[in-house]
């Protein structure tokens, strides 16, 4: 497979099918962090499915280059396309693919892409437990906002298998964090885990309510 032709091919299709009037509003909604072709979710996902049927997926040993090619585009749909491929192939990736996920977290970063990748990181760490917890320890201790967020929410879908001590370990240093997305992540992680262990969430909030932001508390107890 010629990787450049593969990536340029889907970019051309997105460009031809895009609508500038929609792109304007999409960019505005995302606070003009990104450009858009002007495709609604059902449109770019539909076009992607057809493209996969006709051209297949990039080779696993070229995924790193593939993601970087897609991320070099300013249009957000290309970043979504790269993440979709990672979602399709995620269960078959080697342990070293954590580096690809980290690249995708720390480049072209915003909540819409990072939260999808966080789920992939969670899946990857269940498939390659030898990476845990050194990887998420490093994420949590970094200065990078989005790596910190991932360290807090990567267990969102672990349900009863959530490592409570690890969750607590990653939330505690961030309780007074000034960034909205970190405060929101703490509340989200607690709310999600509260479905399976509400007692832990109630006790955690009661114990740390003076340190936690109002946003984190509201999110944490919303469904209790």
C-alpha positions in Angstrom: 0.0 0.0 0.0 1.2 3.5 -0.9 0.4 5.2 2.4 0.5 8.7 1.0 -2.0 7.9 -1.7 -4.2 6.2 0.8 -4.3 9.2 3.1 -4.6 11.7 0.3 -7.4 9.7 -1.2 -9.7 10.0 1.8 -8.8 13.6 2.2 -9.8 14.3 -1.4 -13.2 12.6 -0.8 -13.8 14.5 2.4 -12.9 17.7 0.5 -15.3 17.0 -2.4 -18.2 16.1 -0.1 -17.7 18.8 2.5 -19.9 21.9 2.8 -18.2 25.2 3.7 -21.3 26.5 5.4 -21.3 23.6 7.8 -17.5 23.8 8.2 -17.8 27.4 9.5 -20.2 26.4 12.3 -18.2 23.3 13.2 -15.0 25.4 13.6 -16.9 27.9 15.7 -18.3 25.2 18.0 -14.7 23.9 18.5 -13.6 27.5 19.3 -11.7 27.7 16.0 -9.0 25.2 17.2 -9.4 23.3 13.9 -10.5 23.6 10.4 -13.3 21.3 9.0 -14.3 20.0 5.6 -17.9 20.5 6.7 -19.1 16.9 7.1 -21.5 15.8 9.7 -20.6 12.7 11.8 -22.9 10.3 9.8 -21.4 11.6 6.6 -17.7 11.2 7.3 -18.3 7.9 9.1 -20.2 6.6 6.1 -17.6 7.8 3.6 -14.9 6.1 5.8 -16.8 2.8 5.8 -16.9 2.8 2.1 -13.2 3.7 1.9 -12.3 0.8 4.2 -14.3 -1.7 2.1 -12.6 -0.5 -1.1 -9.1 0.1 0.2 -8.8 -1.8 3.4 -6.9 -0.6 6.5 -3.3 0.6 6.7 -0.7 -2.0 7.6 -0.2 -2.3 11.4 3.5 -1.8 11.0 2.9 1.6 9.3 0.2 2.9 11.7 2.6 5.4 13.3 3.4 7.0 10.0 -0.3 6.8 9.0 -1.5 8.7 12.1 1.1 11.3 11.7 0.1 11.8 8.1 -3.5 12.3 9.0 -2.7 14.6 11.9 -0.6 16.8 9.6 -3.9 17.9 8.0 -5.6 20.9 9.6 -9.1 19.5 9.0 -10.6 17.7 12.0 -12.2 15.0 10.0 -8.8 13.6 9.1 -7.9 13.3 12.8 -11.2 11.5 13.3 -10.4 9.2 10.4 -7.0 8.2 12.0 -8.7 7.5 15.3 -11.4 5.4 13.6 -8.6 3.2 12.1 -7.0 2.9 15.6 -10.4 1.8 17.0 -10.8 -0.8 14.2 -7.4 -2.3 14.7 -6.9 -1.6 18.4 -7.3 -5.2 19.7 -4.6 -6.4 17.3 -1.9 -3.8 18.1 1.4 -4.7 19.8 2.3 -3.2 23.2 4.5 -0.6 21.5 1.4 1.0 20.0 1.0 2.9 23.3 3.5 5.4 21.6 1.0 6.0 18.8 -1.8 6.7 21.3 0.4 9.1 23.2 1.2 10.9 20.0 -2.5 11.2 19.2 -3.2 12.5 22.7 -0.5 15.2 22.6 -1.0 16.4 19.1 -4.1 18.2 17.6 -5.4 17.9 21.2 -9.0 18.6 22.3 -11.6 16.8 24.3 -13.3 15.2 21.3 -10.3 13.3 20.1 -8.6 12.7 23.5 -11.6 11.1 25.1 -11.9 8.6 22.2 -8.2 7.8 22.6 -8.5 7.5 26.4 -10.9 4.5 25.8 -8.3 3.0 23.4 -5.6 3.4 26.1 -7.9 1.7 28.6 -8.4 -1.2 26.2 -4.7 -1.4 25.3 -3.7 -1.6 28.9 -6.0 -4.6 29.5 -4.5 -6.3 26.6 -0.9 -5.4 27.6 -1.0 -5.3 31.5 2.8 -5.1 31.6 2.5 -1.5 30.6 0.3 -0.7 33.6 0.7 1.3 35.8 4.0 2.7 34.6 2.4 4.3 31.6 -0.4 6.0 33.4 1.9 7.0 36.3 3.9 8.9 33.7 0.8 10.4 32.2 -0.4 11.6 35.5 2.9 13.1 36.6 3.4 14.9 33.3 2.8 18.6 32.7 0.6 17.8 29.7 -3.1 18.6 30.4 -4.4 15.9 28.1 -2.1 13.1 29.4 -3.3 13.9 32.9 -6.9 13.8 31.8 -6.3 10.4 30.2 -4.7 9.0 33.4 -7.9 9.9 35.2 -10.5 8.6 32.7 -8.9 5.6 31.0 -10.7 3.3 33.4 -14.2 4.7 32.6 -15.4 1.5 31.1 -13.7 -0.9 33.5 -16.8 -1.1 35.6 -16.3 -3.5 38.5 -12.7 -4.1 37.4 -11.8 -0.4 38.1 -8.6 -0.2 40.1 -9.8 2.0 42.9 -6.4 2.7 44.4 -5.1 3.8 41.0 -8.1 6.0 40.4 -7.7 7.6 43.7 -4.0 8.0 43.2 -4.5 9.9 40.0 -7.3 12.1 41.2 -5.8 13.3 44.5 -2.9 15.4 43.0 -5.5 17.1 40.7 -8.3 18.0 43.1 -7.2 21.7 43.1 -6.3 21.8 39.4 -7.3 25.0 37.8 -8.2 23.5 34.4 -11.8 22.8 33.5 -11.0 19.6 31.7 -9.2 18.1 34.6 -11.9 19.1 37.1 -14.5 17.7 34.7 -12.5 14.4 34.3 -12.5 13.9 38.1 -16.2 14.3 38.3 -16.8 12.1 35.3 -14.6 9.3 36.6 -16.4 9.3 39.9 -19.8 9.5 38.4 -19.1 6.6 36.1 -17.6 4.4 38.9 -20.5 5.4 41.1 -22.7 3.2 39.0 -20.9 0.2 40.4 -19.6 1.5 43.8 -21.7 4.5 44.9 -20.4 4.1 48.5 -16.8 4.8 47.4 -17.9 8.0 45.5 -19.9 9.3 48.4 -17.1 8.7 50.9 -14.5 10.2 48.5 -16.5 13.4 48.0 -17.2 13.7 51.7 -13.6 13.3 52.6 -12.2 15.7 49.9 -15.0 18.2 49.4 -13.0 21.1 50.7 -10.3 20.4 48.1 -12.6 19.5 45.2 -14.1 22.1 42.8 -17.8 22.5 42.6 -17.7 21.2 39.1 -16.1 17.9 40.2 -18.5 17.4 43.0 -21.6 18.2 40.9 -20.4 15.7 38.2 -19.5 13.1 40.7 -22.9 13.0 42.6 -25.2 13.8 39.7 -26.7 10.3 39.4 -26.4 9.2 43.1 
